[in-house]
Amino acid sequence: MRNALSPFLRRAALRTSAAAALVVAGMAASAAPASMQGAPCKVAQVYTSPTNDKGWSWSHEQSFLSIQKENPSIDLSIRKDSVPDDNKQAVIDLLESMVAEGAKVVYTTSFGFMEPTREVARNHPDVAFFHASGYPLPTDPPNVGYYFAAIEEGRYVTGVVAGLAVDQGANIGYVAAFPIPEVFRGANAFAIGVAKVNPSAKIHNKWTLTWFDPKLEKDAAEATLGAPINAQLVTQHQDSTAAQVAAQAAGKFGVAYHADMNEAAPQATLTSATWNWAVHNKPTAEAACSGAWSQGGQVTIPAEWQNWSGSFRDGTVGVAPLNEAALAKHPLAAEIKAAYDAEVAAFKAGEKNLATIFTGPISDNSGKVQIVSAPDIGKLYDDNGMWFASNVVGSTKP
């Protein structure tokens, strides 16, 4: 979960070119052995939405549960979900209480938790802290790290599926949270995927100004499914399954986000861009718990984990299995399956990545050329990235 406050715009500008290139292979060298013995290690987690949302928070919690299954010494009892990320002092108090309970490593998973994470990390140099979606500063203490992933790679694949699933020139609904670079990148990667196979299709954006509000998400989805848009498919940058359920109720297709939402709307949801945070969280939790990064009461997180970015190739990003049952009667079912398989294979092999998706020329929906040829990835992560691709209908401002 990410906060829509203006400091977010600085995040990628401060990410290194290595992160932009998604150089993540081989980083496990700093981690502890996969099998851990000894006393339980308390791994604290803070989530901003319910972990049963089948979305952002759910995807993070699943990583920790998988780690605990392999390493029973990982203690996940210190956790809190549904934590508002706009009350700095309340978050600071929560994090301090988690350290007081004995947490050896703390993971905070919403952008609004970043400043509290930094502050509490300074107070407790013997505890490791990791923040999802934030950015490093030169003044950061050595015991704090940041992590994210190029989910746009999965978004692109789902756009290809969506473009083939609807009629040529059809309308597609897009339920979006906040007008920040992360949301624009995702929408544009999806739109570029659609355009590859269905150049006359249009993606109609609807803002909700919330990350998690099932009613608002449902209302926005229904606004695209009904007249005058009459979308044949709905996708989302939201944290609940509401848009997918709305698509199924309307007898239309859906493409989900964060996790496989097929169970919520089995007749509608075709696939989803997904996260596997265990790629990051398993080696970092094991290293922190083993004491490998501690010396003289000070935790020092190695450079490769200080500003980490995952990708499709390393397994952090993926797509849910294609829902072939929902496509059983589709005249292009075989073509959709073939395209899905080909795109997944290309991203897994590293033949495609974030940079290839955004290779120009790419114009925005006002006709301005935003990317001429090779993309400046950093500009996609700051306020220069706040534009919609030419096949998106909607304003960049709610």
N, C-alpha and C positions, 0 to 999 in steps of 0.2 A: 504494500500500500504506500502510496506516495502522496505527499502534501502538495497542494496547489500554490503554496506561497511563493513569492517571487525569488527567494534564494535558490529554489530548485533550478532556475535557469542557469546557475553557475556550475551545476554538477559536472556535466560532461566537458565543459571548457577546461576544467581542472583535472579531468581524467587524462592519463598519459596516452601517447600514440600507441604504446604497446597494448593498452586496454582496448583502444579503438580497433586495433587489428585482431583483438580477441586471442592474444597469445597466452594460452593457458596450459598447453600440454607440458607434462613433466613436472608440474608444481608440487606433486606429492612427495618430492624428495625431502621436504622439511617436516613432513608429518610423522606421527608416531606409528609404530607397528599396528597392523589392522586388528590384532587381538590384544586386548588390554586386561591386565589382571590387577587385583588389589582392591583397596577401599573404593566405595562408590564416589563418582565425581559428579557434582551438581552442575548441570547445564541449564541455565535459565533462559527463558524465551518470553518475549513481549510481542503481542499481536494487536493490531488495531481493529480487527473485525472478528466475528465468531469463527472459530476454526472448523466449524461444521458448514461454512459458507460454500464449500466445494470450489473455492476460489483462491485468492492470493494467500490468505492466512492458512487455509487448509494445505496448500502446496508446501508451505514452509514446515508446518507441523509434521506432515508425512515424512519429510526428510529426517527429522529427529527420531520419529518412531522407528524408521528403518535402521537408523544407526544404533538405537537401543536394542533392537532385535539381534543385531550382530554382536553388540558389546553390552551385556547386561550390567556392567559396572557404571554405565551412563545413567544418571539419575535425572529424570525430567520433571520432578515434582514441583520445581519452582517455575511457575508459568502464569501468565495472565493474558487473557484475550479481551476483546472489546474495549481496548484502552484508547480513549480519545488522544489524538496526537497534537492537539492545539493548546494543551495546558502544560507548559514546560515544567512548572514546579511540581505538579502532580506526578509527572513522569520521573523527575529526579527523585522524588520521595519513594516511588515504586522501585526504581533501580537500586537505591540505597538499601531498601529493605531486602532486596534479593541478595545483595552482597552480604548483608548481615546474617542471612539465612545460610550462608556458606557457598554461594555460587562461585565456581572457579572460572567459568566463562559465561558471558551473557550475549545473547543475540537479540537485536532490536530490529523490527521489520517494517517500519514505516518512516517515511522521510522526516516527518515531524518529530521523530525520536532522536534525530541526529545530534542536535545541540545538547540535550540532556545526556546522551551517551558520552559525548566528549567530556562534559563536566564531571560526571561520575567516574569516568575512566581516570581522570587526573587525580581524583581523590583516592583511588585504589590501584596503585601500580602493580600489585601482585595478582590482579584479575585481568583476564583477556576479554575484550569487547569487540563484537562485530556488528556492523550496521549495514542493512540491505538498502541500497539505492542512493546512499549518500556519496559524499566526495571528500577527499582528504584536504587538509590544510597544513601548511608548514609548521604551524604551532601545535599540531596534534601530539598527544603523548604517544610513546612507542607501543603501548598496549592496546591500541584501537586500530581496526581494519575495516575496509568497506568492500562490498561485493554486489554485483549485478550480473546481467547476462543479455545477450543480443536476441531477445525474444522476437525481434522483427523477422528473423530468419524463419521461425515457425509461422508468423503472421503471413509471410509471402506465400508459403505453401498452402495455407488455408484459403488465401485469395485465389490461387489457381483452381482449387477445388470448387470454390463458390462460383467463379466465373463460368465454369463448365456446367455446374448444376442448374443455373438459371438460363432462361432464354437469351439469345443474343439481343442486346439492347435493353435488357430488363433492368428494373430498379432493385437495389439492395439497401437494406437499412443498416445503419451503424449507430449503436448506442454508446456514447462516449462520456467519460467522467469529467475531466477538467481540461481546459485549453493550455496544456503545458507541452514541452518538447516530447516527452515520452509518449504521450497520447497521439500527437501528430505523427511521430515516427511509425507507430504501430498502424495507424490508419493508412498512412501512405504506403507502407510495405504491403499491406493487404490490397490496397487499390492497384498497386503496380502488378501484383500477382493476378488480379482480376483482369486488368488490361491486356496482359500477355495473351489470354485466351478468349477474351470477350471485350474488344476495344470500344464497343459502343455502349456497354453497360454503365450505369451511374450508381454511385454510392451516396446515399442521403444521410448526412450526419445529424444526430440529435444529441444535444448536450443535456446532462442531468445535474452537473455540478455536485456530484457525490461519488464516492468510491463504492459505497455499499448502502443501498436502499432499495429493496426488492420492489416496492410499489412504484417508485419513480422509474426504475429500470423497466418494469413492465409497461408503464404508461408510455414511455419513450418508444419502446419496441412497437407497441400497438399503433402509435402515431405514424410509423413508417409502413406498417402492414396494411393499414386502412387507406381509403381514398384521401387525397389524390395520388399518393405515392405508390400504393399497392405493391410493396416490395415482395419479391418472391423468396427472399432469404434475409435473415437478420443475423448480424454479428455484433460484437460488443467489446468495449474496454471497461468492464464492470466486474464486480466480485461475486455476484450471486448468479443463480441459474434462471432468474426471472425472464430474461429476454428469450432464452431457449424455450421455456414453457409457453411463452406468448406465441412464439413461432409455431409450436406444435398445435396449440389451440386454434390457430388460424389456418392450419393445414399447409403450412409453408416449411421451408428448410431453415436450419440455423447452423451457425459456426460459433463455437464457444471460445472461452479464453481461460487461462490459468490451469485448467484441469479438464479431464475427460468428463463432460457433463451428459454423456449419453443416457445415463440412468434417469436423469430428470426429464429428458425429452427424447425417448428412443426412436420416435417416428420422425423427428425433425433434425436433431443435431448430427451433423455429418462428420465433424472432427473438431479439433481444438489445438491452439498453440499452448504448449505445456512447459512447466518448469520441473527440473529435478535438482533441488537445492542440495541434495546429499553429495553431489560432486564437490561442492565447496565445504559443506558443513561437516562431513565425516572426517576428512583429514585435519581440519582446523580444530574441531572438538577433541579429537584424539591427541593431537599435539599439545593443546592447552592442558588437557587432563593429565597427560604423562609428565608434565613439567619440563618438556623439551625446550620450551621457550623462556624458562624462568632461570634467573641467576641473581642471587643476592636480594631476593624479594622484589625483583623487577621483571615483569613480562615484556619481552621485546618480540613483536610479531615480525617475521621475516618479510623482506621487501616484496616478495612475490604474492603475499597475501594481504598487503596493505591496501591495494586498490585493484581487486581481482574482477575479471570479467569472463563469464562463461559463454559457450556457443553451442550450436547444433553439433559441431564436430566432436566436442568433448563430452557431450551427453547432457549438459545442463539444460539446453533447449531441445524441445521435441514437438511432435504432434501426436494427438491421440489417434488410435487406430481408425481407419476409415470405416464409417458405418455403412457397410455394403447392404445390410438389410433394408435400410431406409432408401437405398438407391436401386433396389431390386427391379423395379419397374421403369427405371429411368432409361430412356433410349441411348444415353451416352454412358451408361454405367461402366462398361469395359474401358472406355476412353478416360473416364475420371479416375478409375483405379490405376491405369497405366501412368497417367500424369502424376498422380499422388506418389506412386512408387518411384518414378524417375526423379522427382524433385527431392524426395527424402534421401535417396541414394546420393544425389549430387551434393547436398549439404553435409551429409555424413562424411563424404570423401573429401570435403574441403574444396570441391570444384566451384561451389557457390558459397557466398557469405554475405555479411552486411554490406560490404563495399560493392559487390556485384549487383545486389538488389538496387542500390541507389546510383548506379553508373548512368550518366546522362546520355543524351539530353532529356531532362525532365522539367516540365513546366508546371506551374501551379494553376489553380482554377480561376485565376485572374488573367492568365495568359503570359505571365512573367516566367522567363527561364530561370529556374532555381539552381539547377545543376547542369553544367555544360558537358562535362565528360567524367573524369574521375572525381568522385565525391570527396569533399573535405568532411570527414566523419565528425570532427569536433563541432562543426556548424549544425549538424543534425541534433546535437545534444544541448545547444544553448538557444537563445531567443531567435537566432537565424533559422532554426528549424520549425518555426511556428507557421506553417503553411500547409495547404491541402493540395494533393495531386490534382491534375486537370480533370480527372473523372469523378471527383468528389463534389457533391452539391451541398453547400452550407457555408456559413460564415466562420471565420477563425475566432470570432468573438461571440460569446453567448448572448 
